[in-house]
Amino acid sequence: MIEGSKDAHGGECPRGALAYWSTQEIAIRLFLTCWIIFALHFSTNIVREIYLTLTIGDHASFRVDEYAGLHPDLFEKPGYGWHIGSNPGVSMVAAVPYAIVRPIIDAIVQHVRVRREQNQQNPPAYDSPWPMARRFYEESWKRGYDVKFALGSLVMQVLCMAPSSALGVVAMFLVLRRLLVSRRAALWLAFLYAFGTPVFYRTGYLNHNLMLGHIAFGGFLLLWNPFEWSRDSRPARYGWAGVAGGTALLFDYSGGIFLVALCLYGLIKACAEESFQAGMRFSIRYVLGAFGPIFLLWWYQGMSFGHPFLPGQHWMPSVEWIERGYQGVGWPQFELLSLLLFDYRYGLFVTSPLMLLAFVAIQRAFRVKSILGLRELGFIFLTFFALWLFFGGVNYTRLQFNTGIRYLSPIFPFLFIPLAVTLAQWSERWVLLIGIVSVAQNWALAMYRDVERGLGVLDPLFHVFAGGFQLPLLTTLSRFNAQFGDVFVNGPSPLPLFALTGALLYVIWRARSEPM
């Protein structure tokens, strides 16, 4: 088993240097570590949510008219301009750091434009294997947006996506600390969650699915209360859990599953622990908390499309698969359900075989500690089943091949709880072996990212082992080799950046506090 030594109060504490740090100090170091490593693996993907983030930060507007034609998911509704079809939540959040850094970005973009006009430059060759990517870069360059997109997406990932996932890892550490007692076990399993699951891969660029999952996970922890906050805090906790559930819907309509599931879980828990009247009273708190983000979604839809209650996808023009069901969404299909779990490019159990242990672990998880009981396990697995069924009816599931696992990303933190509880009961030898394999697979995904060609999720692993380490940003820069001359003649090496990061992390973890 993964254990720690007993401290003076009879609880377990980590061995070695960790014994001098409180749980809060470890959490801060964990957050900084994850933030730095996630940011280092920034990917240059320009997704549809970025356009809305830019227009909010630039003009406090939801219209993306200036980017018309740059992305297939941008469309025009007569009388309302151009918009994206997805929910605006993640763009609203990412617009905050972008707006703060925007003056610097604008100055750099203006400087580049002036130099290009003076030199009468033509678009440099972008040696991408994807024709659409080459056309996108050329058109972005001609409109003067290439540098803006690059810097804007970097800010959104480094100052929004990466820290949000790092906070999710810290939340995982804190709940595992309560479940497993040992800070050492909780810390290493939190690292496994960060870098041994597709959390690492999906944090590469602005991604609403994963952020939605961490927000909903926060709502679940507020209701579950593994930290044993006082009963007097329950009304406030239910209210903030409602905010989390409503925000999940603001991020994506699949968040409605978490909105309802959290409400039902909170109602059942309050009824069982107090009374039916208390359950209804706390549920009202939940609904009131959820109303704010939901009203914001309705306001956005009314402003953007003229109808507050119809989703943006209702107005989308004809695209692939849209003719099936309601705008591409219908009843679950066996083909889609199987693809979500086992497709060689984006299936959950192919991208992360580790997640299978969550289901093997159900019986073991019951025996660990009373705070992880039937209600919590029921919530986790029933929510997974509901999310799986929902996306089993979304025909756009088939399009995940170009981005890898995405739709089931919100379930990662929930499945990791029973998974981690089981691993904590196994011998360290087996846990170490599983951890090495999982981190190797997911680090390769985070570095190489291409699952569309070749062997799907195995292709990054073979590519990295055959071709060496790399970073997505350096890979993109290498495709401008004609512009950079001999800088990348032998390929961009990430080793200096790895060495610098390693030194920084050494400082973070070697800093000692006074013995307690």
N, C-alpha and C positions, 0 to 999 in steps of 0.2 A: 504493500500500500504506500501511497504518497503521504508521508507524515511529517510532522514537525516535532520539536522537543517541547516538553512541558515548561510553562513559565511559572513565575512565582505565585500566580493566582490560580494555578491548576489548569489553565487553558493551554492550547498548543501555540507555539511560536516557531518561526522559521529558524533553521540552523544557520550558523555563520553570521555574516555581516547584517543580514536582514533582521536579526534579533534586536538590533538597536533602533530600528525604525518602527514607528507606529503604522497602523493601517492607513491612515491619511497620508503619511509621507510616502509610503509605497505606492499609493494610488496616484499621487502627483508625478512620481518618477515614471510610472507606467503610462500615464497620459502623455507625458513629454516624449517618451520613447516611441509610442505608437504614432503620435502626430508627426514626428520627424521621419520615421520610416515610410509611413503612408504618403507623405508629401514628396519624398524622394522618388517614389514610383508613380509620379504624376503622368497621366496619359493625355495625349493631345486630341482626343476625340472631341468633336464639336457636335453636341447633341441638341435637340430641339429646345430643351429648357434653357439653354444658354442665351438664345435670342431674346426670350422674354425677360431674363435677368438683365440683359444689357439695356432694353428699352425702359424697364422700371428704374434702373440706376441712372440712365441718361436723361430721360424725359418724364419720369413718373407717369408712364403710360403703359397700357397693355397692348398697344398696336405695334406690330413688327413689320410695318410696310417697307421700311428701308432694306430689309433682308429678304424681300419677296423673291422666290425662285431659287434660294440658296439651299433649301432643305425640302424634301418631299412632304414633310408633315406640316409645312406652313401653307395656309390657304386663305383665300379672301371670302368674306361674307359681304355681299353688296350692302353698302351703307354703313358698315362697321369696320372696314379695313381688313388687314391681314393679321392672323392670329395663329397660335399653336393649338392643337386639338387636345392637349393633355391638361391636367389640373395644374394650378399655378403655385402650389405650396412651396416646393423646393426653390423655385425661381424667386419668390418673395424673400425667402431666407437668404439665399445667396446674393441678392441685390444689396444687402446691407454692407458686407465687406467690399463688394465691388464699388459701391458709391463712395466709400471712404477712400479707396485707392485710385478712384477714377481720375483725379487731377494729374497724377503722375502718368497714368496710361495715356491720357489725352495729349500730354506734352510730348511723350515719346512718339505717338502716332503722328502728330503734326510735324515733328522733326523728320521722320522717315518720309512723309509725303513731300516735304520741301526738297529733300535730297533727290528723290526720284524724279520730281519735275525738273530739277536742274540738270540731272544726268540723262533725262529722257530714257529711263530704263524700261526694259520689257520684262514680263513675268519670268522668273528663273525656272528652270526645269525642275519639276518635282517627281522624282523617280519612285513613285508608289506603284505597287503591284495591282492597285484597284483603279480602273478608269474613272469611276465616279469621284474618287478622292482627288485625282489629278485635275479633273474639270472643276471641282469645287475650289481647289486652291487657286487655279488660274482666274476664276471669276471673282473670288474674294480679293485677290491681288489687284485686279482691275478696278474694283470698287473702293479699294483702299482699306479693306477690313482685315487683311491677313494678320497684321501685327496686333490689331485690337482683339481679334479672336484669340490669338495665342496668349497675350498677356491677361485678357479677361478670364479665359478658362483656367489659367494658372492660378489666379487670385481666388477663383471660386473653389478650386480643389484644395489649395493650401490653407485658405482661411475659412472654409466652410465645410467641405466634404471630409477632409482629413481630420479636423478636430472633432467633428460630430461622430465619426466612427471611433475615434480615440475615447470619447466620452462613453460610447457604447461598451467599449472594452473595459473601462473603469467600472461601469455599472455591473458588468459580468463579474469582475473581480470581487466587488463588494458583496454581491449576493452569494458567490461561491465561498467567500470568507465566512458567511453566516451558516451555510450548509455544511461545509467541510471542516470548520473550526481552524484548520491549519492555514496560516497565511502563505506559507511556502507552496502548498498544493494549489491554493486559490490563484496565486500569482502565475505559476507555470501553466495552469490550465487556461488562465486569461490570455497568456501569450499564445497558447494553442488556438484559442478562439480568434485572435487577431490575425495570426499569420498561417494557421493550419486549416483555415476554412476559406470559402470564397469572399469573405469580408475583405480580405487583402486585395483580391482582384477587382471587386466592385467599387472599392474606394478610389480607384485610379482617376475617376473624373466624376463630375456632378451627376448624382444618381438618386432619383427620388425613391426608388424601391427600397434600397437598403436604409436610407435615412428614415423612411416611414416605419420600417421594422424596429429601429432603435427607439423612435418616439413611442410607438405602441408598447414596446417592452418596458419603457419607463412608466407608462400608465399601469401596466400589469404589476410592476413592483410596488407602486403606490397602493394598489388594492390588496395585493397579497400580503404586504407588510412583513417581509422576512427580517427586517431590521428591528422589529418589535417597538415601533413608535407608540406613544401613548394612545389610549382610546379617544382622548379628547381631540386628537389630530385627525380623526376619521372624517368628519365633514369636509375639512380642507383637502384631505387626500382624495376623496371622491370627486370633489370639484376639479382638482388638477388632473385627475385621471380622465375626467370628461374632456378637458382641454386637449389631452393627448389623443383621445379617441376621435374628437372632431378634427384635430390637425391631421390625423392619418387620412381622413376623408378629403381634406383640403389638398393633400399630396397626390392622391389617386383614388379612383372610385373603388378599387379593391380594398382600400382602407375602411370601407363600410363594414367589412367583415370584422375587423378589429373593433370598430365603433360599437357594433352590436354585441360581440363576444365579451368585451370588457364590461359592458353594462350588465349583461346576464350573470357573469362571474361575480361582479360586485354585489348584485342583488342576492344571489344564492348565498354568498359568504356572509353578508350582513344578516340575512334571515336565519341562517344556521347558528351564528354566534350571538345574536341578540333576539330579534323578533321580526315578524313580517312587517309590522309598522315601521320599525327602524330601517329595514331593507328598502321600503318604498321611500322613506324620507331621504336616505342617502342616495338613492337612485335619482331623485329629483335634483340633488346637488350635481350628480354626474351629468344629467341632461342639460342643466343650466351652464355647466362648464363647457360642454360640447357645442352649445349654440353659437358661441362667438366665432370659432373657426368655420363652422358650417355657414353662418350668415356671410362671412367674408367670401366663401366660395360662391354663394348665390349672387352676391354683389358683383364679383368678377364676371360671372357668366352673363348677368344682365348688362353690364357695361360693354362686354366684348361681343355678345351675340344677340342681345335684345330679349333674352328669355332667361330668368334667373334659375329655373329648375331643370332645364335641359342641358346635358353635358356638352362640352365643346365638340366631342366626336359626332354629335348629332348633325352638325353643319359641315362636316368634312366632305369633300368631293370624292368621287369614286376612286378607290385604291384597291390593291390586291387583297382579296378575302372579305372586302366590305359587304359583298352581296349576301353573305351567309349570316342569318339571324338579324339582330338589330345592330347595324353598323359593324358587323363582324363578330358580334357577341351572341351566342346562343346557348343551347343545352350542352352539358358535358359530352364529349366524344371520347370513345375508348382510345382512338389514335392519339389525340392530344394528351390525354391523361398519361399514356405510356411514354410519350415524348418528353413530358415534363420531368419524368423520373429517370429515364434511361437513354435518352438521345445521346449519342457519342460526342456531341458538341456542347450541349447545355443541360443535359439531364442532371437533376439534383444529386442522385446517387452515383453518377459517373464523374461529375465535377468534384464532388466531395463524398467519397465512400465512407468517410468518418461519420457522416450523418446517420448511416445505417445503425450505428451503435445506440442511437437514441431509442430506436424501436426494440432492439434486443434488450435494452436496459429497463424496460417497464417494470418487470417484477423486482429487479434489484433496487430500483429507485424507491420503492415503497419502504424498504427496510432502513433507509439512511437516517431520516430525521422527521419528526412529526410535521414540521412546517412545510415540507414538500409532501403534500398528501393527495388524496384522490381528486379533490377539486382542482388543484394546480395541474396535475398530470392530465386530468380530463380537459381542462382549458387548453393546454398546449397541443394535445393530439387532435382534439375536435377542431380547433382553429386551423391547424395544419390541413386537416381533411377538408374543411370548408374552403380554404384558399386554393387547395389543389383542384377541387371540383369547379370553383369559379373560373380559374384559368384554363381548366379543361374544356370550357366552352368559349374561350377567347381564341378566335382563329388566328390572330396575330402571333400566337405562341410559336407558330412555325417560323417566324422571322427572327427568332432569337439566335439563329446560327451566325449572324453577323456581329453579335455583341456578346455571346456567351450567356450563361445563366443570369436571368434578370427577374423574371416574374415571381419566382418563389424566394427571392432574397429577403423579404420581410420576415420569413419564418426562421432565419438562421439563429437569432439569439434565443428563441424559445426552445428549439430542438436541442440547443447546446446544453441546456440545464440538465435534463436526464442523462445526456451523453457524458457530461463532466462528472456527474455523481457516480456513474458506473466506472469510469476510468480511474477515479480516486480510490476504488476498491481493488484495483488490479495491481500486480507487482510493478515496480518502477521499471523493470527491464522491458516489459510489454508496452507500457505507456511511452517509454522513450522511443521504442521502435516505431510505434504508431505515429508519434509526434514527428519524428524525422521524415517519414514517408509523406505525411500530410503537409508539412511545411515545404518540402521539396516540390510537391505537386503545385501547391498554391503560390509559392514564390515564382516558379516557372511561369505560371499563368499571369501573375502580376508583371513579370518582366517582358514576356513575349506577346501575350494577349491574343494572338491570332488562333482562333479555333474553327475558322470557316473552311480552311483548306486542310488537306492531308488527313491526319488521324484524329481530328477534333481536339479534345482536351489533352490527349497524349502528345500532340504535336509540339506544344510549347516545351514539354519536359524533354523530349528528344532533341529539340532545337537548342535548348540551353546547354544540355550535356555535350552536344556535338560542337556547338559554336561558341560556347562560353557565356559568361554573364553579360547582361545588357540592361539598359533602362529605356523605357518607352520614349522619353523626350530625346535622348541621344539617337535612338533609332530614326526618329522623324528628321532630326538634323542631318543625319547621314544621307538622307534622300535628296538633300540639296548639295551633294558633293561638288557639283560643277561650280556652285557659288562660293563654297568655302575652300576651294583649291585642294591642297594636300593635307588639310587638317585631319580629315577622316580617311586618309588613304588606306589605312589598315583596319578601318572600322572604328567606331567610337568605343572607347574603353570606359566602363563605369568604375573601374577599380580605384582611381583617386577619390571619387565621391564616396565610395564605400569606406575607404580608409578614413576620410574626414568624418563621416557619420559614425564610424566605430569609435573614433577618438572622443567625439561629443557624447556618445552614450556612455563611454567609460567614465567621463567626468560626472555625468548625471548619477550613475549608480555607485561611484566611489565616494561621493560626498557623504560624509558621516555626520550624523546628529549626535547629541549628547545621550549617553545611556540613560534609559528610563528607570 
